[in-house]
Amino acid sequence: MLSMLSCVELDVIPTDKYTDETYWTSEANASALLNMAYKQMNSADWLFRDERLSDNLYNGYGGDAVKTIGNGQATSSTALFDDVWKSIYSGIKTAHTLLENIDRVPMDEGRKNRMKAEARFVRAFLFFQATNWYGDVPFFTEDIDEATAKTISPTTQSEIVAWIHKELEEIAEILPTKEEYDVTDRGRITAGAAMAMNARIALNFNEWEKVVQYTEKLINTDNYGKYELFPDYQKLFFKENEYNSEIILDIQYVPEKRTWGNISTYVPFSLPLVQYVLASPTQSLVDTYLMKDGSKWDESKGDYVDRDPRFDMTIVHHGSVIEDKEGNAITVNVDPNDPKNNTLDKIGRENGGHTGYFYRKYYDTNQEAWTTGTSWQCNINLITLRFADVLLMYAEAKNELGEMNSDIWDKTIKRLRQRAGFDNTSAAMDYPANGDLRQIIRDERRVELALEGTRIYDIRRWKIAETVLNEPVRGAKFKLNEGKLEYFTYRDRSFNKDRDYLWAIPRQQLVINPNLGQNPGY
């Protein structure tokens, strides 16, 4: 990772090393810097952090910055705001350093142009992250000096987003498709990734025509790569199926070299070597899953029987059977009133299951998914863009434009439900003759992409964060006061609609550059 040596946070790369003429005589050195940019673009920490910020999870353990944000107590001094800011601009610095120096390297021109396009993608993605969280931010397309970093004024969000769209459109015409890459280059940014990311960014800002424009190029043509739904929803996330037909972009991990251990704080506490449960799925997420026949769940139907099959493929609940990494079956018991329950999974434990639910998604018992020994370090690639998301984006955009119909339903929502294993009933499969179609599509998006880091972006762009993040958090239902069946409930979340749709400009950055200004309410 880059060394944070400079006193100016927009200029954090040690430039003497990476601008030295001797460094740019080797293609291997250029590739190493590009790989560094990839690492700075995204990580497991970002994905799990984003999910913890949403109403899909309750962040019940400890007092980290994500919990502070969720409680509505964040200030401009909250460490996460500064950490994310520095991480974003550090990655942008890396991309600029490569773009401004790679022409010195004696190498194949086609490969050089591809590497430039990859660096441009990283830069565009990071500028999206910056403007998504902070609004108007410093924007520049070539490296800046220290004096400029101390005085630069923010560029408006709309200008940055317009530039990102144009940039990704150009990149998509330069990058290879996934089929055109050599096997040794699998996982690199592709033309399809540029197109899908452009759609995701358009979705984030409710640019429906652009969403349709970009997604149709992936749905109706193979010009940017051939993508299909992988047939098995649960195994889509397993080690054995990396680089499958559905994956458009993922975070790459390598056995013993680059791994992630986040999953150990989201699975049942009773699994060996789990030390605590950081965050747990909420009852709100659980309630969103339909019945397998397509009808809505209600309390008369039993909590976990005959639900949308994706439910059990995503979430562990009371009575679930889950294998440890050695293949031993464990029946999860979260009942706080069961006198025979001596497990660590009891609901309400301070460092255990706060809601009575745990992750199943991403948990792969294949030994090849883990580092050697007893470590919880995992080397499964984490998916950030997949074809199911493209279908969901297309369905939502068409509906918002008033252009949704049974044909579009059949090639989007119906396809996802068929893959999931719904019953072949009218309620599950047919285009709804009545009901709130907008909410149906939103709920489908929530359950299909559950625990994949997208929900916080959705509730912010739909402007429902002020509702769902102010509601009490419910966990599973058990007999509590006077033997009454009640949901475990937590009331420590807060979201201010006049402030919290943007993060604070970090105080440390304002000390360096007062021209940045501060977002309202901080």
C-alpha positions as CSV (number, residue, x, y, z in Angstrom):
1,M,0.0,0.0,0.0
2,L,1.0,3.6,-0.5
3,S,3.0,5.3,2.3
4,M,1.3,8.3,3.8
5,L,4.4,10.5,3.9
6,S,3.2,13.9,2.7
7,C,1.7,16.5,5.0
8,V,-0.8,17.3,2.2
9,E,-3.5,14.6,2.1
10,L,-4.2,15.0,-1.7
11,D,-0.5,14.3,-2.4
12,V,0.3,11.1,-0.4
13,I,2.4,9.1,-2.8
14,P,6.2,9.2,-2.3
15,T,6.8,10.7,-5.7
16,D,10.6,10.4,-5.7
17,K,10.3,6.6,-6.1
18,Y,7.5,6.5,-8.7
19,T,8.6,9.4,-10.9
20,D,12.3,8.4,-11.0
21,E,13.3,7.7,-14.5
22,T,14.9,4.4,-13.6
23,Y,11.5,3.1,-12.3
24,W,9.8,3.6,-15.7
25,T,12.1,1.4,-17.7
26,S,10.3,-1.8,-16.7
27,E,6.8,-3.1,-17.7
28,A,6.8,-5.1,-14.5
29,N,7.2,-1.9,-12.5
30,A,4.3,-0.3,-14.3
31,S,2.2,-3.4,-13.7
32,A,3.0,-3.3,-10.0
33,L,1.8,0.2,-9.7
34,L,-1.4,-0.6,-11.6
35,N,-2.0,-3.5,-9.3
36,M,-1.5,-1.1,-6.3
37,A,-4.3,1.0,-7.8
38,Y,-6.6,-2.0,-8.0
39,K,-6.0,-2.7,-4.3
40,Q,-6.8,1.0,-3.5
41,M,-10.0,0.9,-5.5
42,N,-11.9,-1.5,-3.3
43,S,-11.5,-4.1,-0.5
44,A,-13.4,-6.4,1.7
45,D,-13.4,-3.8,4.4
46,W,-15.3,-1.4,2.1
47,L,-17.9,-4.0,1.1
48,F,-18.7,-5.1,4.7
49,R,-18.6,-1.5,5.9
50,D,-21.1,-0.4,3.3
51,E,-23.5,-3.2,4.3
52,R,-23.1,-2.3,8.0
53,L,-24.2,1.3,7.2
54,S,-27.5,0.0,5.9
55,D,-30.8,-1.4,7.3
56,N,-29.8,-4.9,6.3
57,L,-27.5,-5.3,9.3
58,Y,-27.4,-4.2,12.9
59,N,-24.0,-3.2,14.0
60,G,-24.3,-4.4,17.6
61,Y,-20.8,-5.0,18.8
62,G,-18.2,-2.4,19.9
63,G,-18.1,1.3,19.3
64,D,-16.3,1.7,15.9
65,A,-16.9,4.6,13.5
66,V,-19.6,2.8,11.6
67,K,-21.7,2.4,14.7
68,T,-21.1,6.1,15.5
69,I,-22.4,7.1,12.1
70,G,-25.4,4.7,12.5
71,N,-26.2,6.3,15.9
72,G,-26.3,9.8,14.3
73,Q,-23.3,10.9,16.4
74,A,-20.7,11.4,13.7
75,T,-18.8,14.7,13.4
76,S,-16.2,16.1,11.1
77,S,-13.7,14.5,13.4
78,T,-15.0,11.0,13.0
79,A,-12.0,8.9,11.9
80,L,-13.8,7.0,9.2
81,F,-14.5,10.2,7.2
82,D,-10.9,11.1,7.1
83,D,-9.7,7.5,6.4
84,V,-12.0,7.1,3.4
85,W,-11.1,10.5,2.1
86,K,-7.4,9.7,2.2
87,S,-7.9,6.3,0.8
88,I,-9.8,7.7,-2.2
89,Y,-7.3,10.4,-3.0
90,S,-4.4,8.1,-2.5
91,G,-5.8,5.8,-5.1
92,I,-6.4,8.7,-7.5
93,K,-2.8,9.7,-7.0
94,T,-1.6,6.3,-7.9
95,A,-3.7,6.3,-11.1
96,H,-2.4,9.7,-12.1
97,T,1.2,8.7,-11.5
98,L,0.8,5.7,-13.8
99,L,-1.0,7.7,-16.5
100,E,1.6,10.4,-16.5
101,N,4.6,8.1,-16.6
102,I,3.7,4.9,-18.4
103,D,4.6,6.3,-21.9
104,R,8.2,6.2,-20.8
105,V,8.1,2.4,-20.6
106,P,9.2,0.4,-23.7
107,M,6.3,-2.1,-24.1
108,D,3.6,-3.2,-26.5
109,E,1.4,-0.2,-27.3
110,G,-1.8,-2.2,-27.2
111,R,-1.0,-3.5,-23.7
112,K,0.0,0.1,-22.6
113,N,-3.3,1.5,-23.8
114,R,-5.2,-1.2,-21.9
115,M,-3.3,-0.4,-18.7
116,K,-4.1,3.3,-19.2
117,A,-7.8,2.4,-19.5
118,E,-7.6,0.3,-16.4
119,A,-6.1,3.2,-14.4
120,R,-8.7,5.6,-15.8
121,F,-11.4,3.2,-14.6
122,V,-9.9,3.1,-11.1
123,R,-9.8,6.9,-11.1
124,A,-13.4,7.3,-12.3
125,F,-14.6,4.8,-9.7
126,L,-12.8,6.6,-6.9
127,F,-14.1,10.0,-8.0
128,F,-17.6,8.4,-7.8
129,Q,-16.9,7.3,-4.3
130,A,-15.7,10.7,-3.4
131,T,-18.7,12.6,-4.7
132,N,-21.2,9.9,-3.5
133,W,-20.1,10.3,0.1
134,Y,-19.0,13.9,0.3
135,G,-20.9,15.7,-2.5
136,D,-18.8,18.5,-4.1
137,V,-15.2,17.6,-3.8
138,P,-11.8,18.5,-5.3
139,F,-11.6,17.2,-8.8
140,F,-8.6,17.1,-11.1
141,T,-7.5,14.9,-14.0
142,E,-3.7,15.3,-13.7
143,D,-1.5,15.3,-10.7
144,I,-1.5,18.5,-8.6
145,D,1.3,20.1,-6.6
146,E,1.3,20.9,-2.9
147,A,0.3,24.5,-3.3
148,T,-2.7,23.6,-5.4
149,A,-3.7,20.8,-2.9
150,K,-3.9,23.5,-0.1
151,T,-6.1,25.8,-2.1
152,I,-8.2,23.8,-4.6
153,S,-11.9,24.5,-4.5
154,P,-14.6,21.7,-4.8
155,T,-16.2,20.8,-8.1
156,T,-19.9,20.3,-8.2
157,Q,-21.2,16.7,-8.0
158,S,-23.1,17.1,-11.3
159,E,-19.9,18.1,-13.1
160,I,-18.0,15.2,-11.7
161,V,-20.7,12.7,-12.6
162,A,-20.9,14.0,-16.1
163,W,-17.2,13.6,-16.5
164,I,-17.3,10.0,-15.1
165,H,-20.0,9.0,-17.6
166,K,-17.9,10.3,-20.5
167,E,-14.8,8.7,-19.2
168,L,-16.3,5.3,-18.7
169,E,-17.9,5.4,-22.1
170,E,-14.5,6.0,-23.7
171,I,-12.9,3.3,-21.5
172,A,-15.5,0.7,-22.5
173,E,-14.4,1.1,-26.2
174,I,-10.7,0.5,-25.3
175,L,-10.7,-2.3,-22.8
176,P,-10.9,-5.9,-23.8
177,T,-14.0,-8.0,-23.1
178,K,-13.6,-10.8,-20.5
179,E,-13.3,-13.3,-23.4
180,E,-10.4,-11.4,-24.9
181,Y,-8.2,-11.5,-21.8
182,D,-5.7,-14.3,-21.3
183,V,-6.4,-16.7,-18.5
184,T,-3.5,-15.2,-16.6
185,D,-5.3,-11.8,-16.7
186,R,-8.7,-13.0,-15.4
187,G,-10.2,-10.6,-13.0
188,R,-8.9,-7.5,-14.6
189,I,-11.2,-4.6,-15.5
190,T,-13.1,-5.3,-18.8
191,A,-15.2,-3.4,-21.3
192,G,-18.3,-5.0,-19.6
193,A,-17.1,-3.7,-16.2
194,A,-16.9,-0.2,-17.5
195,M,-20.4,-0.4,-19.0
196,A,-21.9,-1.9,-15.9
197,M,-20.2,0.6,-13.6
198,N,-21.5,3.4,-15.7
199,A,-25.0,2.0,-15.3
200,R,-24.5,1.6,-11.6
201,I,-23.4,5.3,-11.3
202,A,-26.3,6.4,-13.4
203,L,-28.6,4.4,-11.2
204,N,-27.1,6.1,-8.1
205,F,-28.2,9.5,-9.5
206,N,-31.6,8.4,-10.9
207,E,-30.5,9.0,-14.5
208,W,-32.9,6.4,-15.9
209,E,-32.3,6.9,-19.6
210,K,-28.6,6.4,-19.1
211,V,-29.3,3.3,-17.0
212,V,-31.3,1.8,-19.9
213,Q,-28.6,2.9,-22.5
214,Y,-25.8,1.2,-20.6
215,T,-27.6,-2.0,-19.4
216,E,-29.1,-2.7,-22.9
217,K,-25.6,-2.9,-24.3
218,L,-24.9,-5.8,-21.8
219,I,-28.3,-7.5,-22.1
220,N,-29.0,-7.3,-25.8
221,T,-25.5,-7.6,-27.3
222,D,-22.2,-9.4,-26.6
223,N,-20.1,-6.5,-27.8
224,Y,-18.9,-5.8,-24.2
225,G,-18.7,-9.5,-23.2
226,K,-21.2,-12.4,-22.9
227,Y,-22.9,-12.5,-19.5
228,E,-25.5,-14.9,-18.2
229,L,-27.0,-15.8,-14.8
230,F,-25.0,-18.6,-13.1
231,P,-27.5,-21.5,-12.5
232,D,-26.9,-21.9,-8.8
233,Y,-27.4,-18.8,-6.6
234,Q,-25.7,-20.1,-3.5
235,K,-22.7,-21.6,-5.3
236,L,-22.3,-18.3,-7.3
237,F,-20.3,-17.1,-4.3
238,F,-18.1,-20.2,-3.8
239,K,-14.4,-20.5,-4.6
240,E,-15.0,-23.3,-7.2
241,N,-17.0,-20.9,-9.3
242,E,-14.9,-17.8,-9.5
243,Y,-14.9,-16.1,-12.9
244,N,-18.2,-17.6,-13.8
245,S,-20.6,-16.2,-16.5
246,E,-22.4,-13.8,-14.1
247,I,-19.4,-12.0,-12.7
248,I,-18.6,-8.7,-14.2
249,L,-16.2,-7.3,-11.6
250,D,-14.9,-8.6,-8.3
251,I,-12.3,-7.9,-5.7
252,Q,-9.4,-10.3,-6.3
253,Y,-7.8,-12.3,-3.6
254,V,-4.9,-14.7,-3.7
255,P,-4.2,-17.7,-1.4
256,E,-1.6,-16.9,1.3
257,K,-0.8,-13.5,-0.3
258,R,-3.9,-11.3,-0.3
259,T,-6.8,-12.6,1.9
260,W,-9.7,-11.2,3.9
261,G,-11.0,-12.3,7.3
262,N,-14.2,-10.3,7.7
263,I,-16.5,-13.3,7.4
264,S,-15.4,-14.5,10.8
265,T,-17.3,-11.7,12.5
266,Y,-20.6,-12.4,10.7
267,V,-21.1,-16.2,10.9
268,P,-22.5,-18.1,13.9
269,F,-20.4,-17.6,17.1
270,S,-20.6,-21.4,17.7
271,L,-18.3,-22.1,14.7
272,P,-14.7,-22.8,15.8
273,L,-12.4,-19.8,16.4
274,V,-15.1,-17.1,16.0
275,Q,-14.3,-14.5,18.6
276,Y,-17.3,-12.2,18.3
277,V,-20.1,-11.2,15.9
278,L,-19.7,-7.7,14.7
279,A,-23.0,-7.2,12.9
280,S,-26.1,-9.3,12.2
281,P,-28.9,-9.4,9.5
282,T,-32.1,-7.6,10.6
283,Q,-35.7,-8.8,10.8
284,S,-36.4,-6.0,8.3
285,L,-34.3,-7.9,5.7
286,V,-35.7,-11.2,6.7
287,D,-39.3,-9.9,6.3
288,T,-38.6,-8.8,2.7
289,Y,-38.2,-12.4,1.5
290,L,-41.4,-13.6,-0.1
291,M,-42.9,-17.1,0.2
292,K,-41.7,-19.6,-2.3
293,D,-45.1,-19.5,-4.1
294,G,-44.7,-15.7,-4.6
295,S,-47.1,-14.6,-1.9
296,K,-46.1,-12.2,0.8
297,W,-44.9,-13.6,4.1
298,D,-47.1,-13.0,7.2
299,E,-46.8,-14.3,10.7
300,S,-49.5,-17.0,10.2
301,K,-47.2,-18.8,7.7
302,G,-44.3,-19.7,10.0
303,D,-41.1,-17.8,10.2
304,Y,-38.7,-19.8,8.0
305,V,-40.8,-22.4,6.2
306,D,-41.3,-22.3,2.4
307,R,-39.6,-18.9,1.9
308,D,-37.9,-17.6,-1.2
309,P,-35.0,-20.1,-1.5
310,R,-32.5,-17.3,-1.5
311,F,-33.3,-16.7,2.2
312,D,-31.7,-19.9,3.4
313,M,-28.8,-19.4,0.9
314,T,-28.1,-16.0,2.4
315,I,-29.0,-16.0,6.1
316,V,-28.5,-18.4,9.0
317,H,-31.4,-18.5,11.4
318,H,-32.6,-20.4,14.5
319,G,-32.7,-24.1,13.5
320,S,-30.4,-23.7,10.5
321,V,-27.8,-26.5,10.0
322,I,-24.4,-25.2,9.0
323,E,-21.1,-27.0,8.5
324,D,-17.8,-25.8,10.0
325,K,-14.8,-25.8,7.8
326,E,-14.0,-29.4,8.7
327,G,-17.5,-30.6,7.5
328,N,-19.0,-31.1,11.0
329,A,-22.7,-30.1,11.1
330,I,-23.9,-27.6,13.6
331,T,-27.5,-26.8,14.4
332,V,-27.8,-23.1,15.2
333,N,-29.8,-22.4,18.4
334,V,-30.3,-18.8,19.3
335,D,-33.3,-19.3,21.7
336,P,-32.5,-17.3,24.9
337,N,-35.0,-19.3,26.9
338,D,-34.0,-22.8,26.0
339,P,-32.4,-24.3,29.2
340,K,-30.6,-26.8,27.1
341,N,-29.0,-24.1,24.9
342,N,-25.4,-23.8,26.0
343,T,-24.2,-22.5,22.6
344,L,-22.7,-19.1,22.0
345,D,-25.3,-18.1,19.5
346,K,-28.0,-17.0,21.9
347,I,-29.7,-13.9,20.8
348,G,-28.9,-10.8,22.9
349,R,-25.3,-11.8,23.8
350,E,-23.1,-8.8,23.8
351,N,-20.5,-10.3,21.5
352,G,-22.8,-12.9,20.0
353,G,-25.9,-12.9,17.8
354,H,-27.5,-9.5,18.3
355,T,-30.5,-10.3,16.1
356,G,-30.6,-14.1,16.0
357,Y,-29.4,-14.1,12.3
358,F,-26.0,-14.6,10.8
359,Y,-24.3,-14.7,7.3
360,R,-24.5,-17.7,5.1
361,K,-23.6,-15.9,1.9
362,Y,-19.8,-16.0,1.2
363,Y,-19.3,-18.8,3.7
364,D,-17.7,-21.6,1.7
365,T,-16.6,-24.8,3.5
366,N,-14.2,-25.7,0.7
367,Q,-10.7,-25.9,2.2
368,E,-9.3,-24.2,-0.9
369,A,-11.1,-21.1,0.1
370,W,-9.1,-20.6,3.3
371,T,-5.5,-20.2,4.2
372,T,-3.7,-23.1,5.7
373,G,-4.0,-23.8,9.4
374,T,-6.9,-22.7,11.6
375,S,-7.0,-19.1,10.3
376,W,-10.3,-17.5,9.2
377,Q,-8.4,-15.7,6.4
378,C,-10.3,-16.3,3.1
379,N,-9.2,-16.0,-0.5
380,I,-12.6,-16.1,-2.2
381,N,-13.0,-13.2,-4.7
382,L,-15.7,-10.8,-3.5
383,I,-18.2,-9.9,-6.3
384,T,-18.9,-6.2,-6.7
385,L,-20.8,-6.2,-10.1
386,R,-22.7,-9.1,-11.5
387,F,-25.2,-9.7,-14.3
388,A,-28.2,-10.0,-11.9
389,D,-27.6,-6.4,-10.9
390,V,-27.6,-5.4,-14.6
391,L,-31.1,-7.0,-14.9
392,L,-32.3,-5.3,-11.8
393,M,-31.0,-1.9,-12.9
394,Y,-32.7,-2.3,-16.2
395,A,-36.0,-3.3,-14.6
396,E,-36.0,-0.4,-12.2
397,A,-35.1,2.1,-14.9
398,K,-37.8,0.9,-17.3
399,N,-40.4,1.0,-14.5
400,E,-39.4,4.6,-13.5
401,L,-39.7,5.7,-17.1
402,G,-43.2,4.1,-17.4
403,E,-42.0,1.5,-19.9
404,M,-42.2,-1.7,-17.8
405,N,-44.1,-4.5,-19.4
406,S,-44.5,-8.3,-19.2
407,D,-41.6,-8.9,-21.7
408,I,-39.2,-6.9,-19.6
409,W,-40.5,-8.5,-16.5
410,D,-39.9,-11.9,-18.0
411,K,-36.3,-11.2,-18.9
412,T,-35.4,-9.6,-15.6
413,I,-37.4,-10.4,-12.4
414,K,-38.8,-13.7,-13.6
415,R,-35.4,-14.9,-14.7
416,L,-34.0,-14.2,-11.2
417,R,-36.9,-16.0,-9.5
418,Q,-36.6,-19.0,-11.8
419,R,-32.9,-19.2,-11.0
420,A,-33.7,-18.9,-7.2
421,G,-36.1,-21.8,-7.4
422,F,-39.5,-20.2,-6.8
423,D,-42.6,-22.3,-7.5
424,N,-44.0,-21.9,-11.0
425,T,-47.1,-20.0,-9.8
426,S,-48.7,-16.9,-11.2
427,A,-47.9,-14.9,-8.0
428,A,-44.2,-15.8,-8.3
429,M,-43.6,-15.6,-12.1
430,D,-46.2,-13.5,-13.8
431,Y,-46.0,-9.7,-14.4
432,P,-48.1,-8.2,-11.6
433,A,-51.5,-7.1,-12.6
434,N,-51.8,-4.9,-9.6
435,G,-49.7,-3.8,-6.6
436,D,-46.9,-1.4,-6.1
437,L,-44.5,-2.4,-8.9
438,R,-41.9,0.1,-7.8
439,Q,-41.8,-1.6,-4.3
440,I,-41.8,-5.1,-5.8
441,I,-38.7,-4.3,-7.9
442,R,-37.0,-2.6,-5.0
443,D,-37.7,-5.6,-2.7
444,E,-36.4,-7.9,-5.4
445,R,-33.2,-5.9,-5.6
446,R,-32.8,-6.0,-1.8
447,V,-33.1,-9.8,-1.5
448,E,-31.1,-10.7,-4.7
449,L,-28.2,-8.5,-3.7
450,A,-28.5,-8.9,0.1
451,L,-25.3,-8.5,2.0
452,E,-23.3,-7.5,-1.1
453,G,-22.8,-3.9,-0.1
454,T,-25.4,-2.2,-2.4
455,R,-28.2,-1.5,0.0
456,I,-26.8,1.7,1.5
457,Y,-26.5,3.2,-1.9
458,D,-30.1,2.2,-2.7
459,I,-31.8,3.7,0.4
460,R,-29.8,6.9,0.0
461,R,-30.8,7.4,-3.7
462,W,-34.4,6.4,-3.0
463,K,-34.3,9.0,-0.1
464,I,-35.8,6.4,2.3
465,A,-32.8,6.4,4.7
466,E,-34.5,9.0,6.8
467,T,-37.3,6.4,7.4
468,V,-35.6,3.0,7.5
469,L,-32.6,4.2,9.5
470,N,-34.7,5.8,12.1
471,E,-36.9,2.8,12.8
472,P,-36.2,0.5,15.7
473,V,-34.0,-2.4,14.7
474,R,-35.8,-5.7,15.1
475,G,-34.2,-9.1,15.6
476,A,-35.8,-12.5,15.7
477,K,-38.9,-13.1,17.8
478,F,-38.9,-15.1,21.1
479,K,-40.7,-15.1,24.4
480,L,-39.5,-12.1,26.4
481,N,-41.5,-10.0,28.9
482,E,-44.0,-12.1,30.8
483,G,-43.7,-14.9,28.3
484,K,-45.0,-12.8,25.4
485,L,-43.6,-13.4,21.9
486,E,-41.7,-10.3,21.0
487,Y,-39.0,-9.2,18.6
488,F,-35.6,-8.4,20.1
489,T,-35.5,-4.6,19.5
490,Y,-32.7,-2.0,19.5
491,R,-33.4,1.7,19.4
492,D,-30.0,3.3,19.0
493,R,-30.0,4.2,15.3
494,S,-30.6,7.8,14.1
495,F,-30.5,9.5,10.7
496,N,-30.9,13.2,10.1
497,K,-32.4,13.8,6.7
498,D,-31.0,17.4,6.6
499,R,-27.5,16.2,7.2
500,D,-26.7,12.5,6.9
501,Y,-27.2,12.0,3.1
502,L,-23.7,13.4,2.9
503,W,-20.7,12.8,5.1
504,A,-18.7,15.6,6.8
505,I,-15.7,17.0,5.0
506,P,-13.0,15.7,7.4
507,R,-11.8,18.3,9.9
508,Q,-8.2,17.4,9.1
509,Q,-8.8,18.2,5.5
510,L,-10.3,21.6,6.3
511,V,-7.2,22.5,8.4
512,I,-5.1,21.8,5.3
513,N,-7.5,23.5,2.8
514,P,-10.2,25.8,4.2
515,N,-11.5,26.3,0.7
516,L,-13.1,22.9,0.8
517,G,-16.1,24.2,2.8
518,Q,-18.3,22.0,5.0
519,N,-21.5,20.1,4.2
520,P,-24.7,21.3,5.9
521,G,-25.3,20.3,9.5
522,Y,-21.7,19.5,10.5
